């Protein structure tokens, strides 16, 4: 068993100048150090079984004690629980789910600090804790899950059984990449980004391979005589194929070496965009084996078509000079150009759709006012016990517009409850509402938008048995004119005093769940402050810090602007959009390089034709159109292929969001115009250059 991991106030010593810091940790039962395979630097794993004890990570021990020996010292957690240090363990890897665990406290100490746990009427019905499990040898996750499936259902009270709870194990190896569940079914998670950028990376590499194939076969006439002579003096086709493959592999190896240098230089910048801490594993044999294998595969793919095509030339025709590539020989190259631009166009459309989806969610009404709203997490009761004095002092100083308390942040739901009943409710309906405790004045502080009714008021004693509900709850319960009606919670009557517009507290891409707000019954975790918006924030925060320290000197002043916390909800999609944009630009650049080379080759092949046309009166504009037309047609074919596929793919992606934008027609129109424009710009450099050459020089060309 373990409680949910969170930041806690950890103090060393009892004097006024004692060391106080915020460390992330959790309380666990005695087997936890073995489950996590902790490497002990001091003490033993058994130290956590000794009553009121704690194990510290190496970095936490240094933070709290510096060079001193922490063994046997006492630390105080959240100003209420004293724990003796009985061990120090090596920090767990930063890229693991437990990388941020700075301490592990003993389970008996946790139970003693939370006296309400022992008196819970339905412990099996509460989901406030985590269970970590190591299965026995010769068993499987699926087998154990089947064995424990009904354990919760069989032990909880009837009021909890209506939800038909089932237990199952989720392997640690899948926690990070497969973390999304709907109705108890794993629906994916971050793995979608692994697949997304893996596929995009393969496509970008494929574009480079296509360039190599196109330019190699385009230069076929230049190498035709070489092939003819080699065959004439006895070279076999297999030898020629090997030669071309070796050339391709050499090119790929040189590119691989250059890529390692580029990655080393740009990895810090990429980590900033991706929000990771990756490094090149120079000492890993697996890294080198996979890298070289991928390098070899790239060389083989890139060299396959040139090797098979160039080695097929017949020496008699080549040496007679009668060899001509012919129009049909250009078809494979044209198909590859179409594929290049189809991939590039798909990436552009996908990037635009991702950015539009993020912007659409960011513009979504949130149901309250984030401007100047600050939340401060409280580790103890001191500010709560002096709430009126703190609020009055800050108001008189002109620092805040209002202040209130809440049991959870404005940007998340920390608690849900069942056991609700109302007039007309289906008795078989299992109900679970988001439920947040707040103090009177919370609605005014955060800027609730009332549809009907009012906020909690301190001078109304009956408001302690009242609810403010959101529009989603009204729709769910099917109530008309809900203000004044009774909503029962575990048999106790609560009067609905207000209805607010949906307050967006969770994912900006999902529907708002039915939510209830009731009055705080004990000290709550967050102080919510609306800063005076007519004054600069810096001096206001300094004053708030001073006043808070006067009433609670042990608590560090750790504040969060609510709008900043809310903005983090878009992090994954924004990073995906930025990376997709980088890939799209890279894909277009690679495609344009291929077009540039192909245009140069075609201009060179048609040098005499251009000269004849100029002699006969053709102008630069006409020649430019003649040389550009074929490429525009190819890009048009690519657009015809890419657009329906892109629409389908992005439509499927958007279906993963309940609150989603559409795909406007202008996205496809702008992408098509951009692709054709880039094509004309790229080809025009070579086309105009060829058209400007003197016809005398063109007709004299070999």
Legacy VTK file of the C-alpha trace (Angstrom):
# vtk DataFile Version 3.0
C-alpha trace
ASCII
DATASET POLYDATA
POINTS 702 float
0.000 0.000 0.000
1.052 3.594 -0.635
-0.530 7.008 -0.564
-0.488 9.232 -3.640
2.865 10.850 -4.268
2.973 14.594 -3.523
5.179 17.437 -2.389
5.596 17.688 1.372
7.196 20.156 3.742
10.288 18.498 5.287
12.059 20.145 8.215
15.330 19.286 9.959
15.726 20.524 13.537
13.425 22.369 15.914
15.025 25.826 16.022
13.704 28.934 14.259
16.427 28.729 11.629
15.891 24.990 10.988
16.346 23.728 7.464
12.951 23.566 5.679
12.455 22.409 2.119
9.815 20.891 -0.133
10.456 17.298 -1.188
8.344 14.909 -3.215
7.694 11.567 -1.566
5.140 9.071 -0.340
4.370 6.731 2.496
4.612 3.007 1.702
4.353 -0.328 3.431
7.466 -2.240 4.428
7.882 -4.301 1.243
8.209 -1.203 -0.959
12.050 -1.003 -0.903
12.177 -4.566 -2.210
9.549 -3.943 -4.875
11.513 -0.917 -6.088
14.877 -2.736 -5.818
16.368 0.169 -3.882
20.160 0.268 -3.743
20.936 1.202 -0.141
23.924 3.488 0.475
23.355 3.641 4.246
21.155 1.527 6.476
19.005 -1.247 5.037
15.703 -1.759 3.293
14.315 -3.093 6.551
14.687 0.352 8.111
11.236 1.393 6.917
9.596 -1.284 9.068
10.764 0.309 12.335
7.699 2.432 13.158
8.052 6.183 12.586
10.908 6.053 10.097
11.891 7.345 6.674
14.302 6.400 3.890
15.887 9.321 2.027
17.210 9.385 -1.512
20.861 10.377 -1.854
20.008 13.796 -3.322
17.414 14.465 -0.611
19.929 13.555 2.095
22.414 16.038 0.609
19.715 18.720 0.381
18.689 18.275 4.011
21.982 17.437 5.725
24.782 18.443 3.368
27.940 16.526 4.289
26.575 15.394 7.671
25.575 11.797 8.349
21.746 11.689 8.311
21.433 8.272 9.956
19.403 8.483 13.166
18.449 12.138 12.619
14.809 13.196 12.873
12.926 15.047 10.136
9.463 16.549 10.460
6.965 16.146 7.603
4.238 18.758 7.113
4.849 20.186 10.592
3.118 17.238 12.253
4.925 13.900 11.805
8.432 13.211 13.152
10.333 10.473 11.320
13.745 8.980 12.094
16.109 8.488 9.141
16.991 4.777 8.963
18.443 4.568 5.457
19.706 6.389 2.376
19.170 4.906 -1.099
20.608 5.714 -4.503
18.391 8.042 -6.543
16.107 6.149 -8.879
16.606 6.923 -12.601
15.171 10.258 -13.731
13.329 8.563 -16.620
11.492 6.158 -14.317
8.071 6.643 -12.735
9.769 6.898 -9.323
12.568 9.217 -10.403
11.119 12.109 -8.390
10.624 10.177 -5.116
12.850 11.950 -2.596
11.763 10.010 0.472
9.697 6.999 1.504
7.961 7.153 4.881
6.749 4.212 6.936
3.108 3.164 6.630
2.349 3.168 10.403
3.431 6.816 10.550
1.043 7.664 7.742
-1.888 5.896 9.402
-1.176 7.737 12.648
-1.121 11.095 10.836
-4.506 10.409 9.192
-6.820 9.246 12.009
-9.875 9.255 9.727
-8.606 6.257 7.785
-9.244 3.769 10.576
-12.846 4.935 10.988
-13.855 4.837 7.321
-17.247 3.139 6.934
-16.286 1.527 3.606
-12.490 1.203 3.160
-12.942 -0.952 0.051
-15.061 1.739 -1.566
-12.370 4.421 -1.238
-9.847 4.985 -4.050
-7.469 7.293 -2.197
-4.456 4.950 -2.251
-2.213 3.014 -4.589
-1.402 -0.693 -4.481
1.930 -1.857 -5.915
2.165 -5.585 -6.579
4.924 -8.014 -7.507
3.446 -11.209 -8.886
4.770 -14.618 -7.941
7.025 -16.664 -10.231
5.314 -18.720 -12.949
2.263 -16.437 -12.959
1.083 -13.817 -15.452
-0.421 -10.368 -15.094
-3.561 -11.549 -16.870
-3.869 -14.599 -14.643
-3.480 -12.620 -11.419
-5.870 -9.948 -12.697
-8.498 -12.621 -13.324
-7.962 -13.954 -9.802
-8.431 -10.581 -8.054
-11.040 -9.175 -10.448
-13.978 -9.305 -8.007
-12.072 -8.714 -4.758
-13.251 -5.105 -4.416
-16.816 -5.900 -5.492
-17.090 -8.736 -2.961
-15.842 -6.631 -0.042
-17.277 -3.131 -0.559
-20.671 -1.970 0.653
-23.802 -2.176 -1.539
-23.672 1.571 -2.292
-20.273 1.031 -3.945
-21.250 -2.209 -5.700
-23.607 -0.348 -8.029
-20.504 0.799 -9.924
-19.505 -2.843 -10.537
-15.841 -2.232 -9.581
-13.227 -4.625 -10.934
-9.529 -4.856 -10.125
-6.734 -5.560 -12.597
-2.957 -5.196 -12.712
-1.264 -2.688 -14.997
2.398 -3.652 -15.690
4.954 -1.026 -14.733
6.527 -1.312 -18.180
3.295 0.148 -19.612
2.701 2.934 -17.102
4.240 5.710 -19.136
3.371 4.882 -22.735
0.012 3.177 -22.125
-1.543 5.320 -19.409
-4.980 6.186 -20.816
-8.053 4.229 -19.754
-11.724 4.532 -20.620
-14.231 2.422 -18.748
-11.445 0.178 -17.494
-10.029 -0.471 -20.964
-6.550 0.688 -21.928
-6.957 3.017 -24.930
-3.304 3.998 -25.410
-1.421 7.031 -24.200
1.909 8.549 -25.109
2.651 5.588 -27.359
0.737 7.453 -30.071
3.529 10.040 -30.153
6.171 7.320 -30.410
4.386 5.872 -33.423
3.637 9.303 -34.874
7.210 10.547 -34.920
8.630 7.133 -35.698
6.508 6.957 -38.845
7.291 10.572 -39.745
11.011 9.920 -39.293
10.834 6.887 -41.577
9.001 8.936 -44.202
11.563 11.745 -44.058
14.353 9.213 -44.497
12.387 7.667 -47.357
12.308 11.082 -49.050
16.100 11.218 -48.904
16.307 7.698 -50.340
13.979 8.757 -53.159
16.264 11.692 -53.954
19.226 9.340 -54.153
17.332 6.968 -56.446
16.058 9.747 -58.684
19.362 11.527 -59.122
21.286 8.277 -59.603
18.979 7.044 -62.354
18.724 10.512 -63.889
22.485 10.414 -64.393
22.124 7.010 -66.074
23.319 8.187 -69.486
26.524 9.506 -67.970
27.227 6.119 -66.429
25.900 4.064 -69.331
29.266 3.911 -71.097
30.982 2.923 -67.863
28.540 0.033 -67.481
28.991 -0.927 -71.157
32.811 -1.010 -70.946
32.739 -3.012 -67.689
30.382 -5.562 -69.197
32.458 -5.687 -72.405
35.630 -6.624 -70.491
33.860 -9.370 -68.560
32.073 -7.829 -65.565
28.987 -9.749 -64.560
25.735 -8.030 -63.687
26.010 -9.243 -60.114
29.382 -7.515 -59.785
27.888 -4.268 -61.081
24.981 -4.552 -58.672
27.420 -5.003 -55.790
29.418 -1.979 -56.980
26.352 0.276 -56.948
25.250 -1.061 -53.579
28.731 -0.370 -52.152
28.522 3.206 -53.442
25.115 3.617 -51.790
26.303 2.070 -48.515
29.369 4.307 -48.489
27.134 7.325 -48.954
24.839 6.183 -46.128
27.812 5.549 -43.810
29.186 9.033 -44.431
25.703 10.451 -43.800
25.459 8.430 -40.563
28.743 9.856 -39.303
27.600 13.374 -40.149
24.223 12.720 -38.504
25.925 11.756 -35.224
27.749 15.095 -35.201
24.562 17.002 -35.999
22.580 15.160 -33.310
25.279 15.825 -30.701
25.209 19.522 -31.510
21.437 19.915 -31.690
20.294 17.497 -28.973
20.146 20.173 -26.211
17.894 22.330 -28.402
15.755 19.320 -29.312
15.390 18.408 -25.630
14.052 21.901 -25.045
11.426 21.471 -27.754
10.504 17.904 -26.771
10.656 18.494 -23.002
13.043 15.564 -22.445
16.514 14.886 -21.082
17.880 12.578 -23.766
21.553 11.971 -24.516
23.496 9.962 -27.083
24.404 6.573 -25.493
27.940 6.429 -26.886
28.883 3.467 -24.701
25.910 1.268 -25.563
26.660 -1.658 -27.930
22.937 -1.910 -28.720
22.920 1.714 -29.873
25.794 1.128 -32.292
24.364 -2.161 -33.579
20.958 -0.612 -34.212
22.465 2.533 -35.736
24.730 0.645 -38.113
21.950 -1.782 -39.028
19.657 1.132 -39.830
22.472 2.757 -41.806
22.953 -0.434 -43.839
19.206 -0.781 -44.438
19.058 2.816 -45.662
21.945 2.215 -48.045
20.322 -0.919 -49.431
16.950 0.777 -49.938
18.463 3.877 -51.527
20.735 1.854 -53.781
18.291 -0.863 -54.808
16.627 0.813 -57.791
19.811 2.432 -59.206
21.744 -0.833 -58.867
19.107 -2.910 -60.633
18.411 -0.264 -63.276
21.972 0.737 -64.198
23.250 -2.829 -64.247
20.601 -3.801 -66.815
22.093 -1.732 -69.696
23.067 -3.732 -72.817
26.734 -3.007 -73.709
26.264 -3.192 -77.508
23.675 -0.425 -77.604
25.475 1.698 -75.046
28.853 1.585 -76.809
27.232 2.303 -80.193
25.782 5.451 -78.688
22.254 4.353 -79.546
21.167 4.159 -75.915
18.311 6.452 -74.970
16.535 6.399 -71.673
13.175 6.967 -73.348
9.981 8.377 -71.872
8.983 5.156 -70.125
12.290 5.151 -68.233
11.218 8.392 -66.569
8.009 6.896 -65.141
9.619 5.364 -62.016
11.345 8.689 -61.285
8.065 10.544 -61.726
6.325 8.109 -59.400
8.999 8.737 -56.772
8.569 12.523 -57.112
4.817 12.069 -56.622
5.483 9.979 -53.497
7.866 12.641 -52.164
5.365 15.432 -52.429
2.485 13.278 -51.200
4.425 12.697 -47.968
5.390 16.379 -47.697
1.839 17.589 -48.291
0.498 15.122 -45.706
2.964 16.422 -43.122
1.983 20.026 -43.801
-1.739 19.297 -43.488
-1.152 17.294 -40.318
0.894 20.099 -38.764
-1.778 22.702 -39.498
-4.534 20.483 -38.063
-2.538 19.874 -34.859
-1.938 23.600 -34.331
-5.598 24.366 -35.049
-6.716 21.759 -32.521
-4.460 23.267 -29.846
-5.667 26.792 -30.631
-9.291 25.632 -30.655
-8.915 24.159 -27.165
-7.021 27.220 -25.899
-9.877 29.463 -27.040
-12.457 27.311 -25.261
-14.519 29.100 -22.565
-13.236 28.022 -19.161
-16.069 29.315 -16.965
-13.948 31.491 -14.659
-11.375 34.290 -14.802
-7.712 33.243 -14.732
-6.343 36.779 -14.955
-4.378 37.551 -11.790
-5.546 34.362 -10.050
-2.885 32.736 -7.838
-3.023 29.418 -5.985
-0.789 28.473 -3.047
-0.624 24.902 -1.757
-0.812 24.636 2.037
1.110 21.930 3.892
-0.340 22.678 7.326
-3.226 24.464 9.119
-1.666 27.755 10.217
-2.975 29.966 7.404
-6.377 28.265 7.565
-6.619 28.914 11.298
-5.792 32.605 10.728
-7.654 32.900 7.431
-9.803 35.915 8.339
-6.818 37.838 9.715
-4.666 37.080 6.662
-7.447 38.007 4.230
-8.280 41.236 6.063
-4.641 42.332 6.185
-4.132 41.691 2.479
-7.370 43.470 1.560
-6.474 46.540 3.649
-3.037 46.626 2.020
-4.702 46.751 -1.409
-2.845 43.598 -2.452
-5.784 41.364 -3.347
-9.339 41.700 -4.570
-10.462 38.593 -2.693
-9.199 35.347 -1.146
-10.741 31.915 -0.575
-9.845 28.296 0.191
-10.361 25.128 -1.837
-9.794 21.405 -1.453
-8.220 21.141 -4.903
-6.650 23.303 -7.591
-8.729 25.255 -10.093
-7.093 23.259 -12.889
-7.795 19.715 -11.712
-10.320 17.495 -9.948
-8.870 15.918 -6.837
-11.938 14.103 -5.589
-15.042 12.343 -6.843
-17.946 10.943 -4.856
-20.956 8.716 -5.321
-23.974 8.118 -3.143
-26.082 10.955 -4.596
-29.828 10.831 -5.010
-32.452 13.285 -6.251
-36.095 13.364 -7.167
-36.721 11.408 -10.367
-33.365 9.603 -10.333
-33.254 6.106 -11.797
-32.479 3.840 -8.812
-30.194 1.712 -10.994
-28.132 4.699 -12.138
-24.570 4.677 -10.734
-23.556 8.290 -10.108
-20.115 9.754 -9.553
-19.681 13.527 -9.457
-16.545 15.621 -9.168
-16.702 17.226 -5.737
-14.574 20.105 -4.459
-14.752 21.734 -1.050
-14.503 25.526 -1.087
-14.874 28.383 1.370
-17.460 31.191 1.151
-16.349 33.743 -1.413
-14.601 31.170 -3.615
-16.905 31.954 -6.521
-16.153 35.674 -6.301
-12.430 34.976 -6.024
-12.134 32.737 -9.080
-14.823 34.517 -11.081
-17.590 31.961 -11.316
-20.171 32.783 -13.980
-23.575 32.165 -12.413
-26.473 30.957 -14.540
-28.842 30.965 -11.575
-28.685 31.327 -7.800
-25.772 32.581 -5.744
-22.374 31.835 -4.191
-21.758 30.478 -0.686
-22.048 33.132 2.000
-20.455 33.076 5.413
-23.466 34.701 7.095
-25.787 31.936 5.889
-25.360 29.053 8.355
-27.441 26.731 6.183
-24.846 26.979 3.385
-22.805 24.302 5.147
-25.431 21.878 3.798
-25.639 23.335 0.305
-24.272 22.734 -3.179
-23.297 24.927 -6.072
-23.439 22.794 -9.222
-22.321 23.251 -12.826
-24.398 23.101 -16.001
-23.105 19.608 -16.791
-24.585 18.349 -13.502
-27.913 20.018 -14.272
-28.062 18.286 -17.664
-26.990 14.954 -16.192
-29.691 15.026 -13.514
-32.305 16.328 -15.951
-33.390 19.070 -13.561
-35.405 22.112 -14.506
-34.987 25.150 -12.246
-32.604 23.265 -9.895
-31.998 26.163 -7.479
-33.734 25.376 -4.185
-34.096 21.653 -4.875
-32.701 18.956 -2.603
-29.805 16.687 -3.601
-29.115 13.893 -1.125
-25.559 12.778 -0.431
-25.256 9.480 1.474
-28.800 10.137 2.739
-28.047 13.667 3.973
-30.047 16.495 2.320
-28.151 19.306 0.584
-29.924 22.281 -0.991
-28.790 23.523 -4.411
-28.189 27.266 -4.044
-26.487 28.080 -7.357
-25.759 26.937 -10.891
-22.560 28.039 -12.627
-21.288 27.748 -16.169
-19.016 24.759 -16.634
-15.685 25.426 -14.928
-13.016 23.765 -17.073
-10.799 22.029 -14.512
-9.461 18.992 -16.360
-8.460 18.296 -19.956
-9.321 21.165 -22.313
-10.018 18.533 -24.984
-12.637 16.609 -22.992
-16.199 17.270 -21.932
-16.624 18.861 -18.500
-17.809 16.271 -16.017
-20.802 16.924 -13.723
-19.366 18.789 -10.724
-20.515 19.827 -7.259
-19.015 22.375 -4.893
-19.680 22.289 -1.167
-18.340 24.243 1.786
-14.992 23.401 3.392
-15.339 21.294 6.515
-11.687 21.296 7.538
-8.568 23.155 6.429
-8.196 22.790 2.694
-5.148 22.374 0.533
-5.184 25.587 -1.501
-5.384 29.281 -0.818
-6.802 31.081 -3.862
-5.982 34.781 -4.235
-7.176 37.294 -6.812
-4.411 39.868 -7.127
-5.181 43.567 -7.446
-5.127 43.848 -11.232
-4.457 47.575 -11.173
-0.974 47.096 -9.648
2.192 45.213 -10.762
2.275 41.582 -9.613
5.861 41.586 -8.270
5.354 43.910 -5.246
1.979 42.276 -4.522
3.528 38.807 -4.286
6.287 40.166 -2.027
3.655 41.547 0.362
1.695 38.286 0.315
4.887 36.378 1.088
5.576 38.671 4.055
2.046 38.307 5.484
1.999 34.518 5.035
5.416 34.210 6.705
4.136 36.211 9.677
1.424 33.658 10.362
3.305 30.556 9.185
7.109 31.000 9.014
7.670 27.286 8.370
5.945 27.236 4.986
7.911 28.179 1.854
6.080 30.670 -0.363
5.403 28.470 -3.378
2.772 30.068 -5.588
1.402 29.250 -9.025
-0.391 31.508 -11.455
-3.480 29.565 -12.500
-3.199 30.615 -16.142
0.366 29.244 -16.256
-0.708 25.926 -14.719
-3.599 25.699 -17.181
-1.280 26.407 -20.123
0.752 23.283 -19.254
-2.242 21.160 -20.257
-1.401 21.937 -23.879
2.242 20.880 -23.546
2.070 17.486 -25.296
0.046 18.752 -28.246
2.152 21.909 -28.604
5.374 19.889 -28.613
3.853 17.490 -31.128
2.914 20.436 -33.320
6.369 22.009 -33.118
8.106 18.725 -33.918
5.699 18.016 -36.760
6.400 21.489 -38.150
10.141 20.832 -38.021
9.654 17.509 -39.808
7.389 19.142 -42.404
9.954 21.844 -43.169
12.661 19.181 -43.417
10.496 17.078 -45.731
9.783 20.043 -48.017
13.471 20.961 -48.049
14.493 17.420 -49.028
11.788 17.284 -51.702
12.916 20.625 -53.104
16.506 19.397 -53.257
15.295 16.473 -55.336
13.251 18.740 -57.573
16.194 21.075 -58.025
18.429 18.204 -59.103
15.794 16.766 -61.411
15.142 20.184 -62.966
18.864 20.678 -63.562
19.090 17.270 -65.201
16.059 17.855 -67.425
17.335 21.275 -68.459
20.672 19.692 -69.345
18.965 16.893 -71.318
16.888 19.384 -73.308
19.662 21.886 -73.998
19.527 21.538 -77.801
15.740 21.555 -77.782
15.808 24.820 -75.862
18.309 26.247 -78.361
16.133 25.281 -81.349
13.031 26.731 -79.730
14.831 30.006 -79.048
16.021 30.200 -82.654
12.417 29.699 -83.726
11.324 32.599 -81.514
10.410 31.074 -78.179
10.651 33.512 -75.245
11.964 33.007 -71.715
8.443 32.847 -70.270
7.371 30.171 -72.740
10.467 28.076 -72.080
9.964 28.463 -68.353
6.394 27.201 -68.705
7.512 24.246 -70.836
10.145 23.133 -68.309
7.913 23.749 -65.256
4.713 22.151 -66.566
5.771 18.543 -66.035
6.701 19.145 -62.389
3.457 20.998 -61.641
1.522 18.041 -63.057
3.446 15.653 -60.800
2.729 17.799 -57.749
-0.938 17.916 -58.757
-1.048 14.124 -58.789
0.640 14.093 -55.370
-2.009 16.489 -54.040
-4.799 14.301 -55.388
-3.329 11.310 -53.518
-2.269 13.055 -50.301
-5.339 15.164 -49.549
-7.948 12.420 -49.066
-5.456 10.297 -47.130
-4.531 13.281 -44.928
-8.178 14.103 -44.324
-8.901 10.539 -43.230
-5.808 10.251 -41.037
-6.323 13.571 -39.248
-10.055 12.926 -38.909
-9.228 9.696 -37.063
-6.730 11.574 -34.886
-9.281 14.247 -33.997
-11.787 11.570 -32.976
-9.526 10.941 -29.979
-10.631 14.311 -28.560
-14.168 14.895 -27.344
-13.743 18.651 -27.810
-12.195 19.083 -31.227
-11.891 21.451 -34.147
-12.913 20.652 -37.701
-10.803 20.545 -40.848
-11.541 23.694 -42.845
-11.362 23.656 -46.641
-8.770 26.425 -46.650
-6.201 24.107 -45.035
-6.176 21.955 -48.155
-6.411 24.916 -50.539
-3.533 26.754 -48.859
-1.420 23.593 -48.754
-2.021 22.950 -52.462
-1.164 26.540 -53.374
1.940 26.417 -51.202
3.124 23.106 -52.660
2.683 24.335 -56.238
4.308 27.665 -55.385
7.331 25.991 -53.801
7.608 23.677 -56.807
7.556 26.556 -59.284
10.049 28.513 -57.213
12.420 25.541 -57.021
12.141 24.574 -60.684
12.218 28.168 -61.898
15.820 28.650 -60.818
16.977 26.005 -63.278
14.296 26.701 -65.891
15.054 30.414 -66.190
18.782 29.733 -66.115
18.430 27.294 -69.052
16.110 29.634 -70.934
18.565 32.524 -70.638
21.456 30.596 -72.230
22.433 31.784 -75.726
21.005 29.440 -78.432
24.457 29.351 -80.071
25.929 27.756 -76.945
22.930 25.422 -76.624
23.255 24.134 -80.183
27.008 23.648 -79.802
26.516 21.564 -76.635
27.763 17.972 -76.747
LINES 1 703
702 0 1 2 3 4 5 6 7 8 9 10 11 12 13 14 15 16 17 18 19 20 21 22 23 24 25 26 27 28 29 30 31 32 33 34 35 36 37 38 39 40 41 42 43 44 45 46 47 48 49 50 51 52 53 54 55 56 57 58 59 60 61 62 63 64 65 66 67 68 69 70 71 72 73 74 75 76 77 78 79 80 81 82 83 84 85 86 87 88 89 90 91 92 93 94 95 96 97 98 99 100 101 102 103 104 105 106 107 108 109 110 111 112 113 114 115 116 117 118 119 120 121 122 123 124 125 126 127 128 129 130 131 132 133 134 135 136 137 138 139 140 141 142 143 144 145 146 147 148 149 150 151 152 153 154 155 156 157 158 159 160 161 162 163 164 165 166 167 168 169 170 171 172 173 174 175 176 177 178 179 180 181 182 183 184 185 186 187 188 189 190 191 192 193 194 195 196 197 198 199 200 201 202 203 204 205 206 207 208 209 210 211 212 213 214 215 216 217 218 219 220 221 222 223 224 225 226 227 228 229 230 231 232 233 234 235 236 237 238 239 240 241 242 243 244 245 246 247 248 249 250 251 252 253 254 255 256 257 258 259 260 261 262 263 264 265 266 267 268 269 270 271 272 273 274 275 276 277 278 279 280 281 282 283 284 285 286 287 288 289 290 291 292 293 294 295 296 297 298 299 300 301 302 303 304 305 306 307 308 309 310 311 312 313 314 315 316 317 318 319 320 321 322 323 324 325 326 327 328 329 330 331 332 333 334 335 336 337 338 339 340 341 342 343 344 345 346 347 348 349 350 351 352 353 354 355 356 357 358 359 360 361 362 363 364 365 366 367 368 369 370 371 372 373 374 375 376 377 378 379 380 381 382 383 384 385 386 387 388 389 390 391 392 393 394 395 396 397 398 399 400 401 402 403 404 405 406 407 408 409 410 411 412 413 414 415 416 417 418 419 420 421 422 423 424 425 426 427 428 429 430 431 432 433 434 435 436 437 438 439 440 441 442 443 444 445 446 447 448 449 450 451 452 453 454 455 456 457 458 459 460 461 462 463 464 465 466 467 468 469 470 471 472 473 474 475 476 477 478 479 480 481 482 483 484 485 486 487 488 489 490 491 492 493 494 495 496 497 498 499 500 501 502 503 504 505 506 507 508 509 510 511 512 513 514 515 516 517 518 519 520 521 522 523 524 525 526 527 528 529 530 531 532 533 534 535 536 537 538 539 540 541 542 543 544 545 546 547 548 549 550 551 552 553 554 555 556 557 558 559 560 561 562 563 564 565 566 567 568 569 570 571 572 573 574 575 576 577 578 579 580 581 582 583 584 585 586 587 588 589 590 591 592 593 594 595 596 597 598 599 600 601 602 603 604 605 606 607 608 609 610 611 612 613 614 615 616 617 618 619 620 621 622 623 624 625 626 627 628 629 630 631 632 633 634 635 636 637 638 639 640 641 642 643 644 645 646 647 648 649 650 651 652 653 654 655 656 657 658 659 660 661 662 663 664 665 666 667 668 669 670 671 672 673 674 675 676 677 678 679 680 681 682 683 684 685 686 687 688 689 690 691 692 693 694 695 696 697 698 699 700 701
